[in-house]
C-alpha cells in the first residue's frame, strides 16, 4: 500500500494547483517552506490593481500530486475611493500638541522620544482600512505606538 506523505514540489506547480481552487497568490508574496511538503506565502498589504491583499496562505503537498491541506487567510480589500492625507509633519504637530488617545496611560506624559514613523493602514469600526501614521516611541521610557489618523 502506498502511504501518503508530504513531499517537496516546485513553487510554480503549487501556484497552478492553488489556482484550481480559485486561490491566487500575489506575485510579491513572501514564500517559505518550513518543513518538507509544507508551504507558506505571506502578503503584507500588497497592492493589486484597486485591491489590497493581506495575510497568510499555507498548504501541504503530498506524494500523490495533490494539495490536501489549505489554510487561506489572505484577505482582499477593494479600494473605495482616493482621499488626500495629512503630511507626516502635520501628524507630528498633532502628536506635539497632545492630539492623540492612549488607552494604557494616564494623562501624565513627561517625555516622548520618537524612534520611527510609518504610514500604515488600520481597520476602522466599519471594516474599512484607513491610513494612519504609527509613531514608534519611548513614552515615559516605555515602548509605545501612538496612532495618528492620516485623514
PATI-496542 format. One line per 10 residues: for each residue z, y, x of N, C-alpha, C. Coordinates in steps of 0.2 Angstrom, whole numbers, padded with zeros to 4 digits. Layout:
<rs>
Z,Y,X,Z,Y,X,Z,Y,X  ...
</rs>
This chain:
<rs>
0000,-0006,0004,0000,0000,0000,0000,0006,0004  -0004,0011,0003,-0005,0017,0007,0000,0022,0004  0005,0024,0008,0011,0028,0006,0009,0036,0007  0010,0040,0002,0008,0047,0003,0012,0050,0008  0009,0054,0012,0013,0058,0017,0010,0065,0018  0014,0070,0019,0012,0076,0020,0009,0077,0027  0003,0080,0027,-0001,0080,0034,-0004,0087,0035  -0006,0088,0041,-0009,0095,0043,-0016,0095,0041  -0019,0101,0039,-0026,0102,0037,-0027,0109,0039  -0034,0111,0040,-0036,0117,0042,-0035,0122,0036
-0033,0129,0038,-0032,0134,0033,-0038,0135,0028  -0044,0135,0030,-0049,0136,0025,-0050,0131,0020  -0048,0124,0022,-0048,0119,0017,-0043,0120,0012  -0037,0122,0014,-0032,0124,0010,-0034,0129,0005  -0037,0135,0007,-0039,0140,0003,-0043,0138,-0002  -0048,0134,-0001,-0053,0131,-0006,-0049,0127,-0011  -0045,0123,-0009,-0041,0118,-0013,-0037,0123,-0018  -0034,0128,-0015,-0030,0133,-0020,-0034,0136,-0025  -0040,0138,-0023,-0045,0141,-0027,-0047,0137,-0033  -0046,0130,-0032,-0047,0126,-0038,-0042,0127,-0043
-0036,0129,-0041,-0031,0131,-0046,-0030,0138,-0048  -0036,0142,-0047,-0036,0149,-0048,-0031,0153,-0044  -0029,0151,-0038,-0025,0154,-0034,-0029,0157,-0028  -0028,0164,-0027,-0032,0167,-0022,-0028,0170,-0017  -0028,0169,-0011,-0024,0171,-0005,-0028,0177,-0002  -0024,0183,-0002,-0027,0189,0001,-0029,0188,0008  -0034,0191,0011,-0037,0190,0017,-0031,0191,0023  -0027,0196,0022,-0022,0199,0027,-0016,0195,0026  -0015,0190,0022,-0009,0187,0021,-0007,0184,0028  0000,0184,0029,0003,0181,0035,0003,0173,0034
0000,0169,0038,0000,0162,0037,0005,0159,0042  0009,0153,0039,0013,0150,0044,0013,0142,0041  0015,0138,0046,0016,0131,0044,0023,0129,0047  0028,0129,0043,0035,0127,0046,0035,0120,0048  0032,0115,0044,0033,0108,0045,0026,0105,0044  0025,0099,0046,0019,0096,0045,0017,0095,0038  0011,0098,0036,0009,0097,0029,0011,0103,0025  0016,0107,0027,0019,0112,0023,0016,0119,0025  0014,0123,0021,0011,0129,0022,0014,0135,0018  0013,0141,0021,0016,0147,0018,0012,0153,0020
0010,0157,0015,0007,0163,0015,0012,0169,0013  0013,0174,0017,0017,0180,0015,0013,0186,0014  0013,0189,0008,0009,0195,0007,0014,0201,0006  0014,0206,0010,0018,0212,0009,0014,0218,0007  0014,0219,0000,0011,0225,-0003,0004,0226,-0001  0000,0221,-0001,-0007,0221,0001,-0011,0224,-0004  -0015,0229,-0003,-0020,0232,-0007,-0026,0228,-0008  -0028,0226,-0014,-0034,0223,-0015,-0037,0226,-0021  -0042,0231,-0019,-0045,0235,-0024,-0040,0239,-0028  -0040,0239,-0034,-0035,0243,-0038,-0028,0239,-0039
-0027,0234,-0035,-0021,0230,-0036,-0017,0230,-0030  -0010,0229,-0031,-0006,0227,-0025,-0004,0220,-0026  -0003,0216,-0021,-0001,0209,-0021,0005,0209,-0016  0010,0205,-0019,0016,0205,-0015,0019,0198,-0016  0022,0195,-0011,0026,0189,-0012,0024,0183,-0008  0026,0177,-0009,0025,0171,-0005,0022,0166,-0009  0017,0162,-0006,0014,0156,-0009,0016,0151,-0004  0018,0145,-0006,0019,0139,-0002,0016,0133,-0005  0014,0128,-0001,0011,0122,-0004,0012,0116,0001  0011,0110,-0001,0011,0104,0003,0005,0100,0002
0002,0099,0008,-0005,0095,0008,-0003,0088,0010  -0006,0083,0006,-0005,0076,0008,-0011,0072,0010  -0010,0066,0013,-0015,0062,0017,-0020,0060,0012  -0019,0060,0005,-0025,0058,0001,-0029,0064,-0001  -0028,0070,0003,-0033,0076,0002,-0031,0080,-0004  -0025,0080,-0006,-0023,0084,-0012,-0017,0088,-0011  -0016,0093,-0014,-0010,0098,-0014,-0006,0095,-0020  0000,0093,-0018,0004,0090,-0024,0010,0095,-0025  0011,0100,-0021,0017,0105,-0022,0014,0112,-0021  0015,0116,-0026,0013,0123,-0025,0019,0127,-0028
0021,0132,-0024,0026,0137,-0027,0022,0144,-0026  0020,0147,-0031,0016,0153,-0031,0020,0158,-0034  0023,0162,-0029,0027,0168,-0031,0023,0174,-0028  0017,0174,-0029,0013,0180,-0027,0012,0184,-0034  0014,0190,-0034,0014,0195,-0040,0008,0200,-0038  0004,0201,-0043,-0001,0206,-0043,0000,0211,-0048  0000,0217,-0045,0001,0223,-0049,-0005,0227,-0050  -0007,0230,-0056,-0013,0234,-0057,-0011,0241,-0056  -0015,0245,-0053,-0014,0252,-0052,-0015,0255,-0059  -0010,0259,-0061,-0011,0263,-0067,-0014,0270,-0067
-0012,0273,-0062,-0015,0280,-0060,-0014,0282,-0053  -0018,0287,-0051,-0016,0290,-0045,-0011,0296,-0046  -0007,0297,-0042,-0002,0303,-0043,-0001,0306,-0036  0001,0312,-0036,0002,0316,-0030,0010,0315,-0028  0011,0314,-0022,0018,0313,-0020,0021,0318,-0016  0027,0319,-0015,0030,0324,-0011,0029,0322,-0004  0030,0327,0001,0029,0325,0008,0036,0322,0011  0036,0320,0016,0042,0317,0020,0046,0323,0021  0044,0329,0023,0048,0335,0024,0052,0337,0017  0048,0336,0012,0051,0338,0005,0057,0333,0004
0055,0327,0005,0060,0322,0004,0066,0323,0008  0065,0325,0015,0071,0326,0019,0075,0332,0017  0072,0337,0014,0075,0343,0011,0080,0341,0005  0077,0336,0001,0082,0333,-0004,0088,0330,-0002  0087,0326,0004,0092,0322,0007,0097,0327,0010  0095,0333,0013,0099,0338,0016,0103,0341,0011  0100,0342,0005,0104,0346,0000,0108,0341,-0004  0109,0335,-0003,0113,0330,-0006,0110,0328,-0013  0103,0329,-0014,0100,0327,-0020,0098,0320,-0020  0103,0315,-0020,0102,0308,-0020,0108,0305,-0023
0107,0299,-0025,0113,0295,-0028,0115,0289,-0023  0121,0288,-0022,0123,0282,-0018,0129,0279,-0023  0128,0272,-0024,0132,0269,-0028,0138,0266,-0025  0137,0265,-0018,0143,0262,-0014,0147,0266,-0010  0146,0273,-0011,0151,0278,-0008,0153,0283,-0013  0159,0286,-0011,0161,0291,-0014,0157,0298,-0012  0159,0303,-0015,0155,0309,-0013,0157,0312,-0006  0161,0309,-0002,0164,0311,0004,0159,0309,0010  0153,0313,0010,0149,0312,0016,0150,0317,0021  0152,0314,0027,0154,0318,0033,0148,0318,0038
0144,0313,0039,0139,0313,0044,0133,0308,0041  0127,0310,0043,0121,0306,0041,0117,0307,0048  0115,0301,0050,0111,0300,0056,0105,0296,0053  0099,0299,0054,0093,0296,0051,0089,0292,0057  0089,0286,0056,0086,0282,0061,0078,0281,0060  0076,0280,0053,0069,0279,0051,0068,0281,0044  0062,0283,0043,0059,0285,0036,0053,0281,0035  0053,0277,0029,0047,0273,0027,0045,0275,0020  0039,0276,0019,0036,0277,0012,0035,0270,0010  0038,0268,0004,0038,0261,0001,0037,0262,-0006
0038,0256,-0010,0037,0256,-0017,0043,0252,-0020  0046,0254,-0026,0051,0251,-0029,0050,0251,-0036  0052,0245,-0039,0051,0244,-0047,0055,0249,-0050  0053,0253,-0055,0057,0257,-0060,0059,0253,-0066  0063,0256,-0070,0066,0252,-0076,0061,0249,-0081  0055,0252,-0080,0049,0249,-0085,0045,0244,-0082  0046,0242,-0075,0042,0237,-0072,0036,0240,-0068  0036,0247,-0067,0031,0250,-0063,0033,0251,-0056  0029,0250,-0051,0030,0252,-0044,0030,0260,-0044  0035,0263,-0041,0035,0270,-0040,0036,0271,-0032
0032,0276,-0029,0033,0277,-0022,0040,0280,-0021  0043,0278,-0015,0049,0281,-0013,0049,0282,-0006  0053,0286,-0003,0055,0287,0004,0062,0283,0005  0062,0278,0010,0068,0275,0012,0070,0278,0018  0076,0281,0018,0079,0284,0024,0084,0279,0026  0083,0276,0032,0087,0271,0035,0092,0275,0039  0098,0275,0037,0103,0280,0040,0110,0276,0043  0113,0280,0046,0120,0279,0048,0124,0284,0044  0127,0283,0038,0130,0287,0034,0138,0286,0035  0141,0291,0038,0149,0290,0039,0149,0284,0043
0145,0283,0048,0145,0277,0053,0144,0270,0050  0141,0270,0044,0139,0264,0040,0132,0264,0039  0128,0258,0041,0121,0257,0039,0120,0258,0032  0116,0263,0030,0115,0264,0023,0107,0266,0022  0104,0264,0017,0097,0266,0015,0098,0271,0009  0095,0277,0010,0095,0282,0005,0088,0282,0002  0088,0281,-0004,0081,0281,-0008,0080,0288,-0011  0074,0291,-0009,0072,0297,-0012,0065,0296,-0016  0065,0297,-0022,0059,0296,-0026,0053,0301,-0023  0047,0298,-0022,0042,0302,-0019,0038,0306,-0024
0039,0305,-0031,0036,0309,-0036,0040,0314,-0040
</rs>
